[in-house]
Amino acid sequence: MEKVPMTIEGYRKLEAELHRLKVEERPRIIQQIAEARDHGDLSENAEYHAAKEAQGLNEARVAELEDKLARAEIIDPSKLSGTTVKFGATVTLEDEDSGEKVKYKIVGEDEADLKAGKISINSPIARALIGKSKGDNAEVTTPKSARSFEVLKVEFK
């Protein structure tokens, strides 16, 4: 069983979503199914079929979240150290073509949020950066183009 790396923040976010799905969504959907059943013939009852579909989607997401949480490997970036890029690192990069500087934190797949500067460990940029140190260059092939970055800083916080 493959472990799923994540920060404690990401773990708590998934726990909160799982709790919401079980405590709020599940009872709401059950209520919708009960109300739709009261309308009679289930074979041509659109509300009933929609509620059953919503129930299936909800239960699938619950199962997915339970699986991820069971396989979670919680990593605290503040307890990590070193000079090479790995999970949890905050990396400052300079685009060698434009000179633009960017800062990314490498996090678990479910925590990624580019607007907040968090990229997934599975993203092309993170994969290209893993194992690099300050001063190294990383060639990144993205769907749009190939880019080259220089690692300016690696920190764990």
PyMOL commands that place a pseudoatom at each C-alpha (Angstrom):
pseudoatom trace, name=CA, resn=MET, resi=1, chain=A, elem=C, hetatm=0, pos=[0.000, 0.000, 0.000]
pseudoatom trace, name=CA, resn=GLU, resi=2, chain=A, elem=C, hetatm=0, pos=[1.585, 3.236, -1.192]
pseudoatom trace, name=CA, resn=LYS, resi=3, chain=A, elem=C, hetatm=0, pos=[1.886, 6.048, 1.360]
pseudoatom trace, name=CA, resn=VAL, resi=4, chain=A, elem=C, hetatm=0, pos=[0.422, 9.463, 0.533]
pseudoatom trace, name=CA, resn=PRO, resi=5, chain=A, elem=C, hetatm=0, pos=[2.740, 12.282, 1.692]
pseudoatom trace, name=CA, resn=MET, resi=6, chain=A, elem=C, hetatm=0, pos=[1.032, 15.356, 3.125]
pseudoatom trace, name=CA, resn=THR, resi=7, chain=A, elem=C, hetatm=0, pos=[1.514, 18.087, 5.667]
pseudoatom trace, name=CA, resn=ILE, resi=8, chain=A, elem=C, hetatm=0, pos=[-0.522, 18.210, 8.876]
pseudoatom trace, name=CA, resn=GLU, resi=9, chain=A, elem=C, hetatm=0, pos=[-2.437, 21.132, 7.341]
pseudoatom trace, name=CA, resn=GLY, resi=10, chain=A, elem=C, hetatm=0, pos=[-3.387, 18.994, 4.335]
pseudoatom trace, name=CA, resn=TYR, resi=11, chain=A, elem=C, hetatm=0, pos=[-4.342, 16.081, 6.588]
pseudoatom trace, name=CA, resn=ARG, resi=12, chain=A, elem=C, hetatm=0, pos=[-6.655, 18.293, 8.643]
pseudoatom trace, name=CA, resn=LYS, resi=13, chain=A, elem=C, hetatm=0, pos=[-8.232, 19.719, 5.489]
pseudoatom trace, name=CA, resn=LEU, resi=14, chain=A, elem=C, hetatm=0, pos=[-9.078, 16.202, 4.270]
pseudoatom trace, name=CA, resn=GLU, resi=15, chain=A, elem=C, hetatm=0, pos=[-10.405, 15.250, 7.719]
pseudoatom trace, name=CA, resn=ALA, resi=16, chain=A, elem=C, hetatm=0, pos=[-12.661, 18.323, 7.707]
pseudoatom trace, name=CA, resn=GLU, resi=17, chain=A, elem=C, hetatm=0, pos=[-13.999, 17.470, 4.253]
pseudoatom trace, name=CA, resn=LEU, resi=18, chain=A, elem=C, hetatm=0, pos=[-14.642, 13.860, 5.301]
pseudoatom trace, name=CA, resn=HIS, resi=19, chain=A, elem=C, hetatm=0, pos=[-16.479, 15.026, 8.429]
pseudoatom trace, name=CA, resn=ARG, resi=20, chain=A, elem=C, hetatm=0, pos=[-18.626, 17.431, 6.360]
pseudoatom trace, name=CA, resn=LEU, resi=21, chain=A, elem=C, hetatm=0, pos=[-19.517, 14.708, 3.854]
pseudoatom trace, name=CA, resn=LYS, resi=22, chain=A, elem=C, hetatm=0, pos=[-20.520, 12.258, 6.596]
pseudoatom trace, name=CA, resn=VAL, resi=23, chain=A, elem=C, hetatm=0, pos=[-22.255, 14.650, 8.999]
pseudoatom trace, name=CA, resn=GLU, resi=24, chain=A, elem=C, hetatm=0, pos=[-23.881, 17.168, 6.651]
pseudoatom trace, name=CA, resn=GLU, resi=25, chain=A, elem=C, hetatm=0, pos=[-24.102, 15.781, 3.117]
pseudoatom trace, name=CA, resn=ARG, resi=26, chain=A, elem=C, hetatm=0, pos=[-25.010, 12.162, 3.885]
pseudoatom trace, name=CA, resn=PRO, resi=27, chain=A, elem=C, hetatm=0, pos=[-28.095, 13.047, 6.027]
pseudoatom trace, name=CA, resn=ARG, resi=28, chain=A, elem=C, hetatm=0, pos=[-29.173, 15.750, 3.528]
pseudoatom trace, name=CA, resn=ILE, resi=29, chain=A, elem=C, hetatm=0, pos=[-29.045, 13.272, 0.644]
pseudoatom trace, name=CA, resn=ILE, resi=30, chain=A, elem=C, hetatm=0, pos=[-30.881, 10.596, 2.648]
pseudoatom trace, name=CA, resn=GLN, resi=31, chain=A, elem=C, hetatm=0, pos=[-33.608, 13.175, 3.336]
pseudoatom trace, name=CA, resn=GLN, resi=32, chain=A, elem=C, hetatm=0, pos=[-33.832, 14.000, -0.397]
pseudoatom trace, name=CA, resn=ILE, resi=33, chain=A, elem=C, hetatm=0, pos=[-34.200, 10.299, -1.227]
pseudoatom trace, name=CA, resn=ALA, resi=34, chain=A, elem=C, hetatm=0, pos=[-36.954, 9.889, 1.362]
pseudoatom trace, name=CA, resn=GLU, resi=35, chain=A, elem=C, hetatm=0, pos=[-38.841, 12.934, 0.029]
pseudoatom trace, name=CA, resn=ALA, resi=36, chain=A, elem=C, hetatm=0, pos=[-38.491, 11.707, -3.555]
pseudoatom trace, name=CA, resn=ARG, resi=37, chain=A, elem=C, hetatm=0, pos=[-39.811, 8.249, -2.586]
pseudoatom trace, name=CA, resn=ASP, resi=38, chain=A, elem=C, hetatm=0, pos=[-42.929, 9.899, -1.229]
pseudoatom trace, name=CA, resn=HIS, resi=39, chain=A, elem=C, hetatm=0, pos=[-43.708, 11.163, -4.737]
pseudoatom trace, name=CA, resn=GLY, resi=40, chain=A, elem=C, hetatm=0, pos=[-44.596, 7.659, -5.873]
pseudoatom trace, name=CA, resn=ASP, resi=41, chain=A, elem=C, hetatm=0, pos=[-43.392, 5.730, -8.933]
pseudoatom trace, name=CA, resn=LEU, resi=42, chain=A, elem=C, hetatm=0, pos=[-39.592, 5.504, -8.666]
pseudoatom trace, name=CA, resn=SER, resi=43, chain=A, elem=C, hetatm=0, pos=[-39.041, 4.415, -12.293]
pseudoatom trace, name=CA, resn=GLU, resi=44, chain=A, elem=C, hetatm=0, pos=[-39.890, 7.879, -13.626]
pseudoatom trace, name=CA, resn=ASN, resi=45, chain=A, elem=C, hetatm=0, pos=[-38.926, 9.941, -10.582]
pseudoatom trace, name=CA, resn=ALA, resi=46, chain=A, elem=C, hetatm=0, pos=[-36.123, 12.320, -11.627]
pseudoatom trace, name=CA, resn=GLU, resi=47, chain=A, elem=C, hetatm=0, pos=[-35.643, 13.685, -8.092]
pseudoatom trace, name=CA, resn=TYR, resi=48, chain=A, elem=C, hetatm=0, pos=[-35.148, 10.168, -6.757]
pseudoatom trace, name=CA, resn=HIS, resi=49, chain=A, elem=C, hetatm=0, pos=[-32.583, 9.258, -9.431]
pseudoatom trace, name=CA, resn=ALA, resi=50, chain=A, elem=C, hetatm=0, pos=[-30.710, 12.536, -8.941]
pseudoatom trace, name=CA, resn=ALA, resi=51, chain=A, elem=C, hetatm=0, pos=[-30.573, 11.997, -5.181]
pseudoatom trace, name=CA, resn=LYS, resi=52, chain=A, elem=C, hetatm=0, pos=[-29.372, 8.391, -5.634]
pseudoatom trace, name=CA, resn=GLU, resi=53, chain=A, elem=C, hetatm=0, pos=[-26.644, 9.622, -7.990]
pseudoatom trace, name=CA, resn=ALA, resi=54, chain=A, elem=C, hetatm=0, pos=[-25.612, 12.302, -5.481]
pseudoatom trace, name=CA, resn=GLN, resi=55, chain=A, elem=C, hetatm=0, pos=[-25.509, 9.602, -2.810]
pseudoatom trace, name=CA, resn=GLY, resi=56, chain=A, elem=C, hetatm=0, pos=[-23.203, 7.467, -4.978]
pseudoatom trace, name=CA, resn=LEU, resi=57, chain=A, elem=C, hetatm=0, pos=[-20.854, 10.377, -5.645]
pseudoatom trace, name=CA, resn=ASN, resi=58, chain=A, elem=C, hetatm=0, pos=[-20.799, 11.335, -1.961]
pseudoatom trace, name=CA, resn=GLU, resi=59, chain=A, elem=C, hetatm=0, pos=[-20.050, 7.779, -0.833]
pseudoatom trace, name=CA, resn=ALA, resi=60, chain=A, elem=C, hetatm=0, pos=[-17.301, 7.437, -3.459]
pseudoatom trace, name=CA, resn=ARG, resi=61, chain=A, elem=C, hetatm=0, pos=[-15.620, 10.625, -2.185]
pseudoatom trace, name=CA, resn=VAL, resi=62, chain=A, elem=C, hetatm=0, pos=[-15.982, 9.409, 1.425]
pseudoatom trace, name=CA, resn=ALA, resi=63, chain=A, elem=C, hetatm=0, pos=[-14.247, 6.134, 0.483]
pseudoatom trace, name=CA, resn=GLU, resi=64, chain=A, elem=C, hetatm=0, pos=[-11.498, 8.009, -1.378]
pseudoatom trace, name=CA, resn=LEU, resi=65, chain=A, elem=C, hetatm=0, pos=[-10.846, 10.327, 1.579]
pseudoatom trace, name=CA, resn=GLU, resi=66, chain=A, elem=C, hetatm=0, pos=[-10.853, 7.463, 4.087]
pseudoatom trace, name=CA, resn=ASP, resi=67, chain=A, elem=C, hetatm=0, pos=[-8.319, 5.624, 1.930]
pseudoatom trace, name=CA, resn=LYS, resi=68, chain=A, elem=C, hetatm=0, pos=[-6.017, 8.660, 1.621]
pseudoatom trace, name=CA, resn=LEU, resi=69, chain=A, elem=C, hetatm=0, pos=[-6.197, 9.399, 5.332]
pseudoatom trace, name=CA, resn=ALA, resi=70, chain=A, elem=C, hetatm=0, pos=[-5.432, 5.755, 6.161]
pseudoatom trace, name=CA, resn=ARG, resi=71, chain=A, elem=C, hetatm=0, pos=[-2.367, 5.839, 3.900]
pseudoatom trace, name=CA, resn=ALA, resi=72, chain=A, elem=C, hetatm=0, pos=[-1.261, 9.353, 4.917]
pseudoatom trace, name=CA, resn=GLU, resi=73, chain=A, elem=C, hetatm=0, pos=[2.359, 9.938, 5.769]
pseudoatom trace, name=CA, resn=ILE, resi=74, chain=A, elem=C, hetatm=0, pos=[2.342, 13.215, 7.646]
pseudoatom trace, name=CA, resn=ILE, resi=75, chain=A, elem=C, hetatm=0, pos=[5.522, 15.206, 7.145]
pseudoatom trace, name=CA, resn=ASP, resi=76, chain=A, elem=C, hetatm=0, pos=[6.280, 18.334, 9.178]
pseudoatom trace, name=CA, resn=PRO, resi=77, chain=A, elem=C, hetatm=0, pos=[8.434, 20.601, 6.967]
pseudoatom trace, name=CA, resn=SER, resi=78, chain=A, elem=C, hetatm=0, pos=[9.615, 22.615, 9.993]
pseudoatom trace, name=CA, resn=LYS, resi=79, chain=A, elem=C, hetatm=0, pos=[11.366, 19.487, 11.308]
pseudoatom trace, name=CA, resn=LEU, resi=80, chain=A, elem=C, hetatm=0, pos=[13.188, 18.888, 8.017]
pseudoatom trace, name=CA, resn=SER, resi=81, chain=A, elem=C, hetatm=0, pos=[16.536, 20.309, 7.088]
pseudoatom trace, name=CA, resn=GLY, resi=82, chain=A, elem=C, hetatm=0, pos=[19.130, 20.052, 4.392]
pseudoatom trace, name=CA, resn=THR, resi=83, chain=A, elem=C, hetatm=0, pos=[20.191, 21.797, 1.254]
pseudoatom trace, name=CA, resn=THR, resi=84, chain=A, elem=C, hetatm=0, pos=[18.423, 19.677, -1.360]
pseudoatom trace, name=CA, resn=VAL, resi=85, chain=A, elem=C, hetatm=0, pos=[14.852, 20.042, -2.560]
pseudoatom trace, name=CA, resn=LYS, resi=86, chain=A, elem=C, hetatm=0, pos=[12.420, 17.419, -1.200]
pseudoatom trace, name=CA, resn=PHE, resi=87, chain=A, elem=C, hetatm=0, pos=[8.824, 17.203, 0.005]
pseudoatom trace, name=CA, resn=GLY, resi=88, chain=A, elem=C, hetatm=0, pos=[8.022, 20.152, 2.279]
pseudoatom trace, name=CA, resn=ALA, resi=89, chain=A, elem=C, hetatm=0, pos=[10.748, 22.432, 0.938]
pseudoatom trace, name=CA, resn=THR, resi=90, chain=A, elem=C, hetatm=0, pos=[10.041, 26.046, 0.092]
pseudoatom trace, name=CA, resn=VAL, resi=91, chain=A, elem=C, hetatm=0, pos=[12.069, 26.812, -3.017]
pseudoatom trace, name=CA, resn=THR, resi=92, chain=A, elem=C, hetatm=0, pos=[12.865, 30.209, -4.494]
pseudoatom trace, name=CA, resn=LEU, resi=93, chain=A, elem=C, hetatm=0, pos=[13.499, 30.013, -8.234]
pseudoatom trace, name=CA, resn=GLU, resi=94, chain=A, elem=C, hetatm=0, pos=[14.508, 32.366, -10.996]
pseudoatom trace, name=CA, resn=ASP, resi=95, chain=A, elem=C, hetatm=0, pos=[13.186, 31.794, -14.497]
pseudoatom trace, name=CA, resn=GLU, resi=96, chain=A, elem=C, hetatm=0, pos=[16.337, 31.926, -16.624]
pseudoatom trace, name=CA, resn=ASP, resi=97, chain=A, elem=C, hetatm=0, pos=[14.478, 33.341, -19.638]
pseudoatom trace, name=CA, resn=SER, resi=98, chain=A, elem=C, hetatm=0, pos=[12.409, 36.093, -18.024]
pseudoatom trace, name=CA, resn=GLY, resi=99, chain=A, elem=C, hetatm=0, pos=[14.384, 36.691, -14.817]
pseudoatom trace, name=CA, resn=GLU, resi=100, chain=A, elem=C, hetatm=0, pos=[11.120, 36.377, -12.885]
pseudoatom trace, name=CA, resn=LYS, resi=101, chain=A, elem=C, hetatm=0, pos=[11.487, 35.068, -9.330]
pseudoatom trace, name=CA, resn=VAL, resi=102, chain=A, elem=C, hetatm=0, pos=[8.914, 32.657, -7.892]
pseudoatom trace, name=CA, resn=LYS, resi=103, chain=A, elem=C, hetatm=0, pos=[8.586, 30.808, -4.607]
pseudoatom trace, name=CA, resn=TYR, resi=104, chain=A, elem=C, hetatm=0, pos=[6.914, 27.410, -4.277]
pseudoatom trace, name=CA, resn=LYS, resi=105, chain=A, elem=C, hetatm=0, pos=[6.287, 25.077, -1.388]
pseudoatom trace, name=CA, resn=ILE, resi=106, chain=A, elem=C, hetatm=0, pos=[6.229, 21.402, -2.372]
pseudoatom trace, name=CA, resn=VAL, resi=107, chain=A, elem=C, hetatm=0, pos=[3.193, 19.723, -0.805]
pseudoatom trace, name=CA, resn=GLY, resi=108, chain=A, elem=C, hetatm=0, pos=[0.920, 16.705, -1.219]
pseudoatom trace, name=CA, resn=GLU, resi=109, chain=A, elem=C, hetatm=0, pos=[-1.342, 16.308, -4.210]
pseudoatom trace, name=CA, resn=ASP, resi=110, chain=A, elem=C, hetatm=0, pos=[-4.537, 17.336, -2.386]
pseudoatom trace, name=CA, resn=GLU, resi=111, chain=A, elem=C, hetatm=0, pos=[-2.898, 20.447, -0.890]
pseudoatom trace, name=CA, resn=ALA, resi=112, chain=A, elem=C, hetatm=0, pos=[-1.667, 22.006, -4.122]
pseudoatom trace, name=CA, resn=ASP, resi=113, chain=A, elem=C, hetatm=0, pos=[-2.820, 25.584, -4.674]
pseudoatom trace, name=CA, resn=LEU, resi=114, chain=A, elem=C, hetatm=0, pos=[-0.776, 27.513, -7.220]
pseudoatom trace, name=CA, resn=LYS, resi=115, chain=A, elem=C, hetatm=0, pos=[-2.265, 30.864, -6.160]
pseudoatom trace, name=CA, resn=ALA, resi=116, chain=A, elem=C, hetatm=0, pos=[-0.974, 30.209, -2.617]
pseudoatom trace, name=CA, resn=GLY, resi=117, chain=A, elem=C, hetatm=0, pos=[2.419, 29.119, -3.964]
pseudoatom trace, name=CA, resn=LYS, resi=118, chain=A, elem=C, hetatm=0, pos=[1.886, 25.435, -3.160]
pseudoatom trace, name=CA, resn=ILE, resi=119, chain=A, elem=C, hetatm=0, pos=[2.707, 22.883, -5.854]
pseudoatom trace, name=CA, resn=SER, resi=120, chain=A, elem=C, hetatm=0, pos=[2.057, 19.152, -5.850]
pseudoatom trace, name=CA, resn=ILE, resi=121, chain=A, elem=C, hetatm=0, pos=[4.968, 16.772, -5.341]
pseudoatom trace, name=CA, resn=ASN, resi=122, chain=A, elem=C, hetatm=0, pos=[3.720, 15.134, -8.571]
pseudoatom trace, name=CA, resn=SER, resi=123, chain=A, elem=C, hetatm=0, pos=[3.785, 18.329, -10.671]
pseudoatom trace, name=CA, resn=PRO, resi=124, chain=A, elem=C, hetatm=0, pos=[6.349, 18.653, -13.491]
pseudoatom trace, name=CA, resn=ILE, resi=125, chain=A, elem=C, hetatm=0, pos=[8.107, 21.524, -11.695]
pseudoatom trace, name=CA, resn=ALA, resi=126, chain=A, elem=C, hetatm=0, pos=[8.387, 19.661, -8.379]
pseudoatom trace, name=CA, resn=ARG, resi=127, chain=A, elem=C, hetatm=0, pos=[9.616, 16.481, -10.089]
pseudoatom trace, name=CA, resn=ALA, resi=128, chain=A, elem=C, hetatm=0, pos=[12.311, 18.505, -11.870]
pseudoatom trace, name=CA, resn=LEU, resi=129, chain=A, elem=C, hetatm=0, pos=[13.361, 20.188, -8.601]
pseudoatom trace, name=CA, resn=ILE, resi=130, chain=A, elem=C, hetatm=0, pos=[13.620, 17.106, -6.361]
pseudoatom trace, name=CA, resn=GLY, resi=131, chain=A, elem=C, hetatm=0, pos=[17.253, 16.536, -5.410]
pseudoatom trace, name=CA, resn=LYS, resi=132, chain=A, elem=C, hetatm=0, pos=[18.445, 19.946, -6.649]
pseudoatom trace, name=CA, resn=SER, resi=133, chain=A, elem=C, hetatm=0, pos=[20.383, 22.381, -4.447]
pseudoatom trace, name=CA, resn=LYS, resi=134, chain=A, elem=C, hetatm=0, pos=[21.022, 26.123, -4.397]
pseudoatom trace, name=CA, resn=GLY, resi=135, chain=A, elem=C, hetatm=0, pos=[22.722, 27.150, -7.636]
pseudoatom trace, name=CA, resn=ASP, resi=136, chain=A, elem=C, hetatm=0, pos=[21.463, 24.136, -9.625]
pseudoatom trace, name=CA, resn=ASN, resi=137, chain=A, elem=C, hetatm=0, pos=[19.434, 24.485, -12.786]
pseudoatom trace, name=CA, resn=ALA, resi=138, chain=A, elem=C, hetatm=0, pos=[16.207, 22.592, -13.363]
pseudoatom trace, name=CA, resn=GLU, resi=139, chain=A, elem=C, hetatm=0, pos=[14.756, 21.963, -16.799]
pseudoatom trace, name=CA, resn=VAL, resi=140, chain=A, elem=C, hetatm=0, pos=[10.968, 21.762, -16.640]
pseudoatom trace, name=CA, resn=THR, resi=141, chain=A, elem=C, hetatm=0, pos=[8.797, 20.541, -19.478]
pseudoatom trace, name=CA, resn=THR, resi=142, chain=A, elem=C, hetatm=0, pos=[5.264, 21.808, -18.990]
pseudoatom trace, name=CA, resn=PRO, resi=143, chain=A, elem=C, hetatm=0, pos=[2.281, 21.385, -21.316]
pseudoatom trace, name=CA, resn=LYS, resi=144, chain=A, elem=C, hetatm=0, pos=[2.925, 24.930, -22.596]
pseudoatom trace, name=CA, resn=SER, resi=145, chain=A, elem=C, hetatm=0, pos=[6.712, 24.893, -23.046]
pseudoatom trace, name=CA, resn=ALA, resi=146, chain=A, elem=C, hetatm=0, pos=[10.120, 23.920, -21.743]
pseudoatom trace, name=CA, resn=ARG, resi=147, chain=A, elem=C, hetatm=0, pos=[11.527, 26.282, -19.130]
pseudoatom trace, name=CA, resn=SER, resi=148, chain=A, elem=C, hetatm=0, pos=[14.725, 26.511, -17.178]
pseudoatom trace, name=CA, resn=PHE, resi=149, chain=A, elem=C, hetatm=0, pos=[14.919, 27.643, -13.554]
pseudoatom trace, name=CA, resn=GLU, resi=150, chain=A, elem=C, hetatm=0, pos=[17.843, 28.361, -11.272]
pseudoatom trace, name=CA, resn=VAL, resi=151, chain=A, elem=C, hetatm=0, pos=[17.400, 27.338, -7.628]
pseudoatom trace, name=CA, resn=LEU, resi=152, chain=A, elem=C, hetatm=0, pos=[18.133, 30.449, -5.544]
pseudoatom trace, name=CA, resn=LYS, resi=153, chain=A, elem=C, hetatm=0, pos=[17.109, 29.191, -2.106]
pseudoatom trace, name=CA, resn=VAL, resi=154, chain=A, elem=C, hetatm=0, pos=[15.940, 25.991, -0.389]
pseudoatom trace, name=CA, resn=GLU, resi=155, chain=A, elem=C, hetatm=0, pos=[14.339, 26.326, 3.036]
pseudoatom trace, name=CA, resn=PHE, resi=156, chain=A, elem=C, hetatm=0, pos=[12.151, 24.304, 5.361]
pseudoatom trace, name=CA, resn=LYS, resi=157, chain=A, elem=C, hetatm=0, pos=[9.564, 26.157, 7.432]
for i in range(1, 157): cmd.bond("trace and resi %d" % i, "trace and resi %d" % (i + 1))
show_as sticks, trace
zoom trace
